[in-house]
Amino acid sequence: MVVALAAIALAASSPDRAVNPPRAAALRRSLQLRGGGPVQSVASVKTPPEAYRSLAEKGAANAKLDPLKILHQSIMGGCYVGFGGLLSTMVAGNVPGIAASNPGLQKLLFAALFPMNLLLILNTGGQLFTGNAAAVPAALYEGLVTFPLLVQSWLLSFVGNLIGCAGFALAANYCGIVTGGAAELAASTAVKKCGAAFGPTLVKAVLCNWLVCLAVWLLGAGHHK
């Protein structure tokens, strides 16, 4: 629709093209209904340089917080990771029929539900070590924070995430939530991850958290009005 209106406007402004008055009047009314005035950008995302700047500013804001606030936000972030893990495990672990007939679908269920934790973190102001591993170095590169602040941010967010995850796991275990197929899936996943070779595990961790950092990037790339 916008392209069509622009084409009509161009034709109307061309001296060698005749446009009948009723059509020109209709065009003016259409433009007035859509706000009129000069053409403005309606892009819903920022350009890559703008998105990078937003990422750096987010990293600076996270790193410059009071240490206790960083720790608190990181503990909350760890709890939200626990929420995502609990939800995905409870659902994917209690579909024995699907797991037996179509294991790929079970993994898809898990993968579709687990990112809920990232939505909670990004939309509530929680901090995640993985996100800070991308955002705070960007702030350092741009001169927005110092190296000691980067180290402090990484240390506190890592410790806070660990406390939050461990605390949530203890709470879930105390309440007896994780039972049956969910407990079996959680145990088998932990055994598989801990029993894998170091090299492949490291590479998979890098690839996984690359996607997490991209999610943080995409949040900053959106226009928020």
Disulfide bonds with the S-S distance in Angstrom:
none
